[in-house]
Amino acid sequence: MAAEPQVPQIPQVPWSGLGLPPLAGRILEYLVGHPETVPAEAAAALGTSTAAAARALRLLESELLAVRVSGRGARWSASPPRPALGSLLARRREELASLETHAELLHEVHISVTNHRFASDQFEILDTEERVTARYVHQLRAARHEVLHLVMPPYVAAVDGVPDRLAVQAAAIRVGVRFRSVYDSDTLTDEVSLETARRGVEIGGAVRLSRGLPMKLVIFDGSTAIMPLRRDDAAAGSLLVHSPTLLHVLAALFESLWGHGVPWGQGSRPVPPAPAADTPNPRTREVLRLLSLGMKQETIARTLGVSRRTVQKDISDIGTALGARNHFQIALLAQERGWLTPGR
């Protein structure tokens, strides 16, 4: 007895890209391997109702992807896939080309009524706090892969909108968007900066600290960025960047600062100091890393959520163990021992 021919496995396809509902796409795939199928058979195979299968078959027929083989029996077969799908793809390409032309016309109208805010197609000036905040939140909601921040006051968007933006960020993280932020360590005396950093870590973002950030910046999926027009004047407005060249440079700047930043989070909690200089505990490592950034003891205490006296004792104990007489020597000797390197 001859064996039945093996039907190749068909990978999942986003049929919506061709304007087909998912069920219609699945039924088309079924028809390809099962000629002269009745709606009830397709419905049973795909776990749907006969009525839904019949509607999908009629849609496939209207798109010339399926053929009704018999009238009364209502049997269906797939049209030859290559020419049938080729014709549908050609029609969709024509529709997309028409939409692209319409998009250009809409863009020209948009520029004509806001021409004072456009330097070119590569840049847009956001000249009010409301526009900055609205565009910032819009880009957060649209992000699909990664959002990068350089954070320091004065803020890119309105401070009173921080809770809302954190809620949007948390929603994005839940669907797989990665958030990495570098905070200027000199500004963590600011309550908003410190609280925003803590909340960012709590909802799943990654935070590092660095000293002397050159400016505020946020990059969305490597395709759009917001940066200030003037470093220290938030009221001067911000620049929405679309230029691929500038985005590449800004991303390289971020990665450089990220690579040299000190990892920071809220995982460290007060624990007894290490008994020996060669085995510093996690909190002592955090104190050393923040000390190496030039942060003052009071700021370190606020950042780690411990008392200033606790930080003073940690620094004193590690200084004694290392034989160091000042903060500079402590940081230098700790670096030599590899205590400032993440993961060591």
C-alpha positions in Angstrom: 0.0 0.0 0.0 1.5 3.3 -1.1 2.2 5.8 1.7 0.4 9.1 1.6 2.6 12.0 0.5 4.0 14.1 3.2 2.5 17.6 3.4 5.2 20.2 4.2 4.8 22.1 7.4 3.7 25.7 6.8 5.2 28.3 9.2 2.8 30.8 10.9 2.2 33.8 8.7 0.8 37.3 9.8 -2.0 37.2 7.3 -3.3 40.5 8.5 -0.5 42.0 6.5 -2.4 41.0 3.4 -5.7 42.2 4.8 -6.9 38.7 5.7 -8.4 37.9 9.1 -6.3 35.2 10.9 -9.1 32.6 10.5 -9.2 33.1 6.7 -5.5 32.7 6.5 -5.6 29.4 8.5 -8.5 28.1 6.3 -6.5 28.9 3.2 -3.5 26.9 4.6 -5.9 24.0 5.3 -7.4 24.2 1.8 -4.0 24.0 0.2 -3.5 20.6 1.7 -7.1 19.4 1.6 -8.8 20.1 -1.8 -12.6 20.0 -2.2 -13.3 20.7 1.5 -16.7 21.5 2.9 -17.1 24.3 5.5 -18.0 21.8 8.2 -14.8 19.9 7.6 -12.6 23.0 7.7 -14.4 24.2 10.8 -13.9 20.9 12.7 -10.2 20.8 11.8 -9.6 24.4 12.9 -11.9 24.4 16.0 -14.3 27.1 14.7 -18.0 27.2 13.8 -19.3 26.1 10.4 -20.8 29.6 9.8 -17.4 31.3 10.6 -15.6 28.9 8.2 -18.2 29.5 5.5 -17.7 33.3 5.8 -14.0 32.9 5.6 -14.3 30.8 2.5 -16.5 33.4 0.8 -13.9 36.0 1.7 -11.2 33.9 0.2 -13.3 33.5 -3.0 -13.7 37.3 -3.2 -9.9 37.7 -3.0 -9.5 35.0 -5.7 -7.7 32.8 -3.3 -10.2 30.0 -3.2 -12.6 28.4 -5.7 -16.1 27.0 -5.1 -15.8 23.6 -6.8 -19.5 22.6 -6.6 -22.6 24.7 -6.1 -25.0 22.7 -4.0 -22.4 20.7 -2.1 -20.4 23.8 -1.4 -17.0 22.2 -1.8 -14.0 24.5 -1.9 -10.4 24.2 -3.1 -7.5 26.6 -2.9 -6.5 28.5 -6.1 -2.9 27.9 -7.1 -1.1 29.7 -4.3 1.8 31.3 -6.2 -0.2 33.3 -8.8 -3.2 33.9 -6.5 -1.2 35.2 -3.6 1.1 37.1 -6.1 -1.9 38.9 -7.5 -3.1 39.8 -3.9 0.4 41.0 -3.0 0.5 43.2 -6.1 -2.9 44.8 -5.2 -1.7 45.4 -1.6 1.5 47.0 -2.9 -0.5 49.4 -5.0 -2.6 50.3 -2.0 0.5 50.9 0.1 2.1 53.0 -2.6 -1.1 55.1 -2.7 -1.0 55.4 1.1 2.6 56.5 1.0 1.7 59.2 -1.5 -1.1 60.3 0.8 1.2 60.3 3.8 3.6 62.7 2.0 0.7 65.0 1.2 -0.4 65.0 4.8 3.1 65.6 5.9 3.3 68.7 3.6 0.1 70.0 5.1 1.4 69.3 8.6 4.7 71.2 7.9 2.8 74.1 6.3 0.8 74.8 9.4 3.7 74.2 11.9 6.7 75.4 9.7 8.1 77.5 12.6 8.7 74.2 14.5 10.5 72.3 11.7 14.1 72.7 10.8 13.8 69.9 8.2 12.3 66.5 7.9 15.0 65.3 10.3 14.1 67.5 13.2 11.1 69.0 14.9 11.2 71.8 17.6 8.9 71.2 20.6 8.6 74.7 21.8 6.3 74.3 24.8 6.3 72.0 27.9 2.9 70.6 26.8 4.3 69.5 23.4 7.3 68.0 25.0 5.2 66.0 27.5 2.7 64.9 24.9 5.3 63.7 22.4 7.4 62.0 25.2 4.4 60.0 26.4 3.4 59.2 22.8 6.8 57.9 22.0 6.8 55.8 25.2 3.6 54.2 24.2 4.8 53.5 20.7 8.1 51.9 21.9 8.5 48.2 21.0 12.1 47.3 21.8 14.2 49.7 24.0 14.1 53.1 25.6 17.4 54.8 26.6 17.5 57.7 29.1 20.2 60.2 30.3 18.5 61.7 33.3 19.2 65.0 35.0 17.2 68.1 35.9 15.7 70.3 34.6 13.4 67.7 33.1 12.6 67.0 29.5 8.9 66.8 30.4 6.7 68.2 33.1 7.6 67.0 36.6 4.0 66.6 37.6 3.6 64.0 34.9 6.2 61.6 36.3 3.6 59.2 37.9 1.8 58.9 34.5 5.0 58.4 32.6 6.1 55.7 35.1 2.8 54.0 34.6 3.3 54.0 30.8 6.9 52.7 31.3 5.7 49.9 33.5 3.1 48.9 30.9 5.8 48.8 28.2 8.2 46.8 30.4 5.4 44.2 30.9 5.2 43.6 27.1 9.0 43.3 26.8 10.3 46.8 26.2 13.7 47.3 27.8 14.5 50.5 29.7 18.0 51.6 30.5 18.7 54.9 32.3 21.9 56.7 33.4 21.3 59.2 36.2 23.7 62.0 36.9 25.0 61.2 40.4 25.5 64.9 41.2 21.7 65.4 41.0 20.5 62.6 43.3 20.1 65.1 46.1 17.1 66.2 44.1 14.0 64.4 45.5 12.4 63.9 42.1 15.5 62.4 40.6 16.0 60.0 43.5 12.4 58.9 43.7 12.1 58.5 39.9 15.3 56.3 39.8 13.9 54.1 42.7 10.5 53.7 41.0 12.2 53.0 37.7 14.1 50.1 39.2 11.1 48.8 41.1 9.1 48.5 37.8 11.9 46.6 36.1 14.1 49.3 34.5 17.9 49.1 34.7 19.7 52.1 36.3 23.3 53.2 36.4 24.9 56.3 37.8 27.5 58.5 36.2 29.0 61.9 37.0 28.8 65.0 34.9 26.3 63.9 32.2 26.6 66.2 29.2 22.8 66.6 28.7 19.3 65.1 29.1 18.4 62.6 26.4 15.8 59.9 25.6 16.1 57.6 22.6 13.1 55.4 21.5 13.9 52.2 19.6 16.9 53.9 18.0 14.5 55.7 15.6 13.6 58.9 17.5 15.1 61.0 20.2 14.3 64.0 22.4 17.0 66.3 23.5 17.1 69.8 24.9 17.8 72.8 22.7 19.8 74.3 25.6 21.4 72.1 28.3 20.3 74.1 31.4 17.2 75.8 30.1 14.1 73.5 29.9 12.0 76.5 28.9 14.0 76.9 25.7 12.3 73.8 24.2 13.4 70.4 23.0 14.4 68.9 19.7 12.7 65.8 18.3 15.3 64.0 16.3 14.7 61.7 13.3 18.1 62.0 11.7 19.7 58.5 11.4 23.2 60.0 11.6 22.5 62.0 14.7 20.6 59.1 16.3 23.6 56.9 15.7 25.9 59.4 17.5 23.5 59.9 20.4 23.2 56.1 20.8 27.0 55.8 20.9 27.1 58.6 23.5 24.6 56.7 25.7 26.4 53.4 25.4 29.7 55.0 26.4 28.1 56.5 29.5 26.3 53.3 30.3 29.4 51.3 30.0 31.3 53.5 32.5 28.3 53.9 34.8 27.9 52.4 38.2 25.0 49.8 38.4 22.5 50.9 41.0 19.3 49.4 42.4 17.2 49.0 45.4 18.3 45.4 46.1 20.9 46.4 48.7 19.7 46.6 52.3 21.6 47.4 55.5 23.7 44.5 56.5 26.7 44.2 58.9 30.0 45.4 57.4 32.3 42.7 56.0 34.7 41.3 58.6 37.6 41.1 56.1 38.9 43.6 53.5 39.0 40.9 50.8 35.3 40.1 51.1 33.2 43.3 51.0 29.5 42.8 51.3 27.0 44.1 48.7 26.2 47.3 50.5 29.9 48.1 51.0 30.4 47.6 47.3 27.6 50.0 46.6 29.1 52.6 48.9 32.5 52.2 47.3 31.1 52.6 43.8 29.1 55.7 44.7 32.1 57.1 46.5 34.2 56.6 43.4 31.8 58.9 41.5 32.6 61.6 43.9 29.3 61.5 45.7 29.1 63.0 49.2 28.3 60.8 52.2 24.8 62.3 52.6 23.9 61.7 49.0 25.2 58.1 49.2 23.0 57.5 52.3 19.9 58.9 50.5 20.6 56.9 47.4 21.0 53.6 49.3 18.2 54.4 51.8 20.4 54.1 54.9 21.6 56.6 57.5 24.5 58.9 57.0 26.1 57.3 60.1 25.9 53.9 58.5 27.7 55.2 55.4 30.3 56.9 57.6 31.0 53.7 59.5 31.2 51.6 56.2 33.7 54.1 54.8 35.7 54.2 58.0 35.8 50.4 58.3 36.8 49.8 54.7 39.4 52.6 54.9 41.0 50.9 58.0 41.0 47.5 56.3 42.6 48.9 53.2 45.1 51.1 55.1 43.7 54.2 53.3 43.7 57.7 54.8 41.1 59.5 52.5 38.3 58.9 50.1 40.6 59.1 47.1 42.9 56.3 48.4 39.9 54.2 49.3 38.5 54.4 45.8 41.9 53.8 44.3 42.7 50.7 46.4 39.2 49.3 45.9 39.6 49.7 42.1 42.9 47.8 42.2 41.3 45.0 44.1 38.5 44.8 41.5 35.8 45.8 44.0 34.3 48.4 41.7 33.8 46.0 38.8 30.3 44.7 38.5 29.9 41.0 39.3 33.2 40.7 41.1 
